[in-house]
């Protein structure tokens, strides 16, 4: 069965007054969709981080056209650099401090474990897992210091649960993000901070199409109950739910954003 994407959902001010920080937020993927969705949901401000400065500037320009420019800030940020992570959060302080941290940065790739180099393994783990850890730690410390009952949402993947050929490094990293989410949630629960994750199966965006063969994309789509990939904004909707007060009793949870069937 193939089903077309549903109509875009209007905002309902679920994040009214919140300051949101999103990593890997430029371009046209889940991070970019999340920044737009947060602004549509009434966020006081959204701070975008990304390593790609040109795309970051383009994202800032596009969002400034559609929303109040005073609600949007951008900072170049490489999540493998703790100084850069803290600089990104410093930008949020200009709006009153981070309320919601969305850790979207990750790096994939395809390689058999028989051919994978230490460098390939380490690079994916450093960005996808350790980078998420750095952001959780930095945002958590600021929330605790400010006495703020904030929210952290990490981006995992169903590959952390399900085997896929050539994805050992990425799958290990995303499984680690899931475990990090569960343990970090317990570490900060006493401070009223919640930590959850989304686990998308297949969200279509230009970068994915660029690095994935047409045959593999068709195979992955065929595994989905709707016969299609998710739109990035459909994943962003779940991120917004986890960031909002509607999920006030959820912490340490990994929510699968998937229509995948066995």
C-alpha positions as CSV (number, residue, x, y, z in Angstrom):
1,X,0.0,0.0,0.0
2,X,1.2,3.5,-0.8
3,X,-0.3,6.5,1.0
4,X,0.5,10.1,0.3
5,X,1.7,12.5,3.0
6,X,-1.1,14.0,5.0
7,X,-1.8,17.7,5.0
8,X,0.6,19.9,7.1
9,X,-0.6,20.4,10.6
10,X,-1.2,23.9,11.9
11,X,0.6,25.1,15.1
12,X,-1.2,25.3,18.4
13,X,1.3,27.2,20.6
14,X,2.6,24.0,22.3
15,X,5.9,25.7,22.9
16,X,4.8,29.2,23.7
17,X,7.5,31.2,25.4
18,X,10.1,28.5,25.2
19,X,13.7,29.0,24.0
20,X,14.7,26.0,21.8
21,X,18.2,25.0,20.6
22,X,18.5,22.6,17.7
23,X,21.7,21.0,16.4
24,X,22.2,20.1,12.7
25,X,19.4,22.5,11.9
26,X,20.3,23.8,8.5
27,X,19.4,22.2,5.2
28,X,16.1,20.4,4.6
29,X,16.2,17.5,7.1
30,X,14.6,16.7,10.4
31,X,16.6,19.5,12.2
32,X,15.4,22.2,9.8
33,X,11.8,20.9,10.0
34,X,12.0,21.0,13.8
35,X,13.2,24.6,13.9
36,X,10.3,25.7,11.7
37,X,7.8,23.6,13.6
38,X,9.0,25.1,16.9
39,X,8.5,28.6,15.7
40,X,5.1,27.7,14.4
41,X,4.3,26.3,17.8
42,X,5.0,29.7,19.5
43,X,8.6,29.3,20.7
44,X,10.0,32.5,22.0
45,X,13.2,31.9,20.1
46,X,14.9,29.1,18.2
47,X,18.7,28.9,18.1
48,X,20.0,26.9,15.2
49,X,23.4,25.2,15.1
50,X,25.1,23.5,12.2
51,X,28.6,22.9,10.8
52,X,27.6,24.2,7.3
53,X,27.8,28.0,7.6
54,X,26.4,28.7,4.1
55,X,23.3,26.6,4.7
56,X,23.0,28.0,8.2
57,X,22.9,31.5,6.8
58,X,20.3,30.5,4.2
59,X,18.2,28.9,6.9
60,X,18.4,32.1,9.0
61,X,17.3,34.2,6.0
62,X,14.4,31.9,5.1
63,X,13.1,31.7,8.7
64,X,13.5,35.5,9.2
65,X,11.3,36.0,6.2
66,X,8.5,33.9,7.6
67,X,8.9,34.7,11.3
68,X,10.0,37.6,13.4
69,X,13.8,38.0,12.9
70,X,14.2,38.6,16.6
71,X,13.1,35.0,17.3
72,X,15.8,33.3,15.2
73,X,19.5,33.0,16.0
74,X,22.2,30.9,14.4
75,X,25.7,29.7,15.4
76,X,28.2,27.5,13.7
77,X,28.5,24.4,15.9
78,X,30.5,21.2,15.6
79,X,29.2,18.9,18.3
80,X,32.6,17.2,18.5
81,X,33.9,20.5,20.0
82,X,32.8,21.2,23.6
83,X,33.7,24.9,23.2
84,X,31.4,25.2,20.1
85,X,28.6,23.4,22.0
86,X,28.8,25.9,24.8
87,X,28.9,28.8,22.4
88,X,25.7,27.6,20.9
89,X,24.0,27.5,24.3
90,X,25.5,30.9,25.1
91,X,23.4,32.2,22.2
92,X,20.3,30.9,23.9
93,X,21.3,32.9,27.0
94,X,20.6,36.0,25.0
95,X,16.9,35.0,25.0
96,X,16.8,33.9,28.7
97,X,18.4,30.5,28.5
98,X,17.6,27.1,27.0
99,X,14.3,25.5,27.8
100,X,14.4,22.8,25.1
101,X,17.5,21.1,23.7
102,X,17.0,19.1,20.5
103,X,20.0,17.0,19.7
104,X,19.7,16.2,16.0
105,X,23.3,16.0,14.9
106,X,24.5,12.7,13.5
107,X,26.6,11.1,10.8
108,X,25.9,8.0,8.9
109,X,27.6,6.1,6.1
110,X,27.7,2.6,4.6
111,X,30.5,0.1,5.2
112,X,30.8,-3.5,6.0
113,X,32.5,-4.3,9.3
114,X,35.0,-6.3,7.3
115,X,36.1,-3.1,5.5
116,X,35.3,-0.4,8.1
117,X,38.3,1.6,9.3
118,X,38.9,2.8,12.9
119,X,38.6,6.3,11.5
120,X,35.1,5.6,10.0
121,X,33.9,4.0,13.2
122,X,35.3,6.7,15.4
123,X,34.0,9.6,13.3
124,X,30.4,8.3,13.3
125,X,30.5,7.5,17.1
126,X,32.1,10.9,17.9
127,X,29.4,12.9,16.1
128,X,26.3,10.8,16.6
129,X,26.8,9.4,20.1
130,X,29.5,11.4,21.9
131,X,28.3,14.6,20.3
132,X,24.8,14.0,21.7
133,X,26.3,13.3,25.1
134,X,28.2,16.6,25.0
135,X,25.0,18.5,24.2
136,X,23.0,16.6,26.9
137,X,25.7,17.4,29.5
138,X,26.0,21.1,28.5
139,X,22.3,21.8,28.3
140,X,21.6,19.8,31.4
141,X,24.1,21.7,33.5
142,X,22.6,25.0,32.4
143,X,19.1,23.9,33.1
144,X,20.1,22.7,36.6
145,X,22.0,25.9,37.3
146,X,19.1,28.1,36.3
147,X,16.6,25.9,38.2
148,X,14.8,25.4,34.9
149,X,12.6,22.3,34.4
150,X,13.8,21.9,30.8
151,X,13.4,19.2,28.2
152,X,16.0,17.4,26.1
153,X,15.0,15.5,23.0
154,X,17.6,13.3,21.2
155,X,17.3,11.9,17.7
156,X,18.0,8.2,17.6
157,X,16.9,5.7,14.8
158,X,15.1,2.4,14.4
159,X,18.5,1.2,13.2
160,X,19.5,1.2,16.9
161,X,16.9,-1.6,17.3
162,X,16.9,-3.3,13.8
163,X,19.9,-4.7,11.9
164,X,20.7,-3.1,8.5
165,X,23.7,-4.2,6.3
166,X,26.6,-1.8,6.3
167,X,25.3,0.2,9.3
168,X,27.3,-1.3,12.2
169,X,28.8,2.1,13.2
170,X,25.6,4.1,12.8
171,X,23.5,1.4,14.5
172,X,25.9,1.2,17.5
173,X,25.9,5.0,17.8
174,X,22.1,5.2,17.7
175,X,21.6,2.3,20.1
176,X,24.0,4.3,22.4
177,X,21.8,7.4,22.0
178,X,18.9,5.3,23.2
179,X,20.8,4.0,26.3
180,X,22.2,7.5,27.0
181,X,18.6,8.9,26.9
182,X,17.4,6.4,29.4
183,X,20.3,6.8,31.8
184,X,20.5,10.6,31.5
185,X,16.8,10.9,32.2
186,X,17.4,9.3,35.6
187,X,20.4,11.5,36.4
188,X,18.4,14.7,35.9
189,X,14.9,13.6,37.0
190,X,15.3,15.1,40.5
191,X,15.8,18.5,38.9
192,X,12.5,18.2,37.0
193,X,14.3,17.9,33.6
194,X,13.0,15.4,31.1
195,X,15.1,13.5,28.5
196,X,13.4,11.5,25.7
197,X,14.3,10.5,22.2
198,X,12.6,9.9,18.8
199,X,13.5,6.9,16.7
200,X,12.6,7.6,13.1
201,X,12.6,4.8,10.5
202,X,12.8,6.6,7.2
203,X,12.4,10.3,6.8
204,X,13.0,11.6,3.3
205,X,15.2,14.6,2.6
206,X,17.7,15.7,-0.1
207,X,20.8,14.6,1.8
208,X,19.4,11.1,2.3
209,X,18.6,10.8,-1.4
210,X,22.1,11.9,-2.2
211,X,23.9,9.3,-0.1
212,X,21.4,6.4,-0.6
213,X,20.8,4.4,-3.8
214,X,17.4,4.5,-5.5
215,X,17.1,0.8,-5.1
216,X,17.8,0.9,-1.4
217,X,15.3,3.8,-0.8
218,X,12.6,1.8,-2.7
219,X,13.3,-1.2,-0.6
220,X,13.2,0.8,2.7
221,X,9.9,2.4,1.6
222,X,8.4,-1.0,0.8
223,X,8.9,-2.0,4.4
224,X,6.8,0.8,5.7
225,X,3.1,0.2,6.2
226,X,2.2,3.4,4.3
227,X,4.6,2.5,1.5
228,X,6.4,5.9,1.8
229,X,9.0,7.7,3.8
230,X,8.0,10.1,6.5
231,X,8.1,13.8,5.8
232,X,10.7,15.5,8.0
233,X,7.9,17.6,9.6
234,X,6.1,14.4,10.6
235,X,9.1,13.5,12.8
236,X,9.4,17.1,14.0
237,X,5.8,16.9,15.2
238,X,6.7,14.1,17.6
239,X,9.8,16.1,18.7
240,X,7.5,19.0,19.5
241,X,5.2,16.7,21.4
242,X,8.1,15.4,23.6
243,X,9.3,19.0,24.1
244,X,5.8,20.2,25.2
245,X,3.9,19.9,28.4
246,X,1.7,17.4,26.7
247,X,4.4,14.8,27.5
248,X,5.0,15.9,31.1
249,X,5.1,12.4,32.5
250,X,7.4,11.0,29.8
251,X,11.1,10.7,30.5
252,X,13.7,8.1,29.5
253,X,11.5,7.0,26.6
254,X,12.4,6.3,23.0
255,X,9.4,7.0,20.7
256,X,9.5,5.2,17.4
257,X,8.3,7.4,14.5
258,X,7.7,4.6,12.1
259,X,5.2,2.7,10.1
260,X,7.6,-0.1,9.5
261,X,6.2,-3.7,9.7
262,X,8.1,-7.0,10.0
